[in-house]
Amino acid sequence: MDLEAYEKLVHSEAAARRFLLGFCWENHQRFCPRCSQRRLYRLADGRRRCARCRYTFHDFSGRWINHGALSGQQWLRLLKLFELEVSTRKMAGQLRLAYDTVYKAVTTLRLAILAHAQDGPALLGGEVEMDETYFGGRRKGKRGRGAAGKVPVFGILERDGRVSVEVVPNVRAQTVLGMAVKKVRRGSIVYTDRFQIYDALMFCGYRHLQVDHRARFARGRVYINGLEGFWSYAKERLMKHHGISPVRFPLYLKELELRYNHRHADLFTLLAEYLCDLVPNLG
Ligand SMILES: [Zn+2]
C-alpha cells in the first residue's frame, strides 16, 4: 500500500474502521462468531445477537483486533510501524500510548501471525533444504548440536520459495522426519547436511541429497545455503530482542517466517487481514 492510500485510511476513525471491517465481514455479511449462524437480531446499541446460540457481539468481537483497547486508527498506525520494524518502545512514543499497551497489542499481532501460520499453509515442494539450528544461550563456546540452554529449531526452505521454521523439543530423527512428512510433498528433492538424523528421508518418499560441509565447495546444486542464509538473517534480527523468554520465542520466529515468506508482498495489508481473523477456539 502506498503512502497516500495509507494516509487516507488513518485520516479518520471512520475510514480506518471501514478498512478493517472489510477483512472481518466479506461483503458486509455478518454471522455469529461462535456458531456461524447468519440469522441475527440487531440490538438498539448496534450489537447483534445470534438467533441460535444467543451470543451477543459487536463488529470486532471474537477477533484478535478486539484485544488491546486500541482504536481503528491506532491499530493501523501500529501495523505500519510494525511493518517498518520499529521497536515497541519507539512505537509507544510515536503512538503516544503507554509501553504496556503497545507491548500487549504487538503480542496480540504476533499471536495472530502464529495462529494464521498454524492454519496449515500449502505443502512445500520441489527442491527443498532442511536443516536444524540452535537459538539463544548466553555463553559462546559449546556451539552447534547438543548445546545446552539453547532452543532447537528445525527449518525447511523451498528454493526460491517459502520457508517453514518451528521450535522443536529435540533434534532426533523421529521429531524432524515427523515434521518433514507433514510439510513437504512426497517426491520432492531434499537437501541436507550429513547429520545422521536425515538418513531415513529416502524412506519417507523423498529424493535425498547430502551436502558435505567438509568439502571445500558444494557440488553443483547440492548446497543448503538458502536455509543457512535464513538462519543468519533470523539470528541477527533476534539480537535486537535480546532476552526473549523461551515461551515467547516461537512468536518472534513466526514473525520472521512471515516477513521472509512475504518479502515481496504488502505486509501492512496482510497484517490487517490477520488481525481481523477470528481467534481460534472461541468458547
Ligand atoms: Zn451463534
Residues whose N, C-alpha, C, O or C-beta is under 5 A from the ligand:
A	BS01	ZN	C32 R34 C35 S36 Q37 C50 R52 C53 R54 Y55
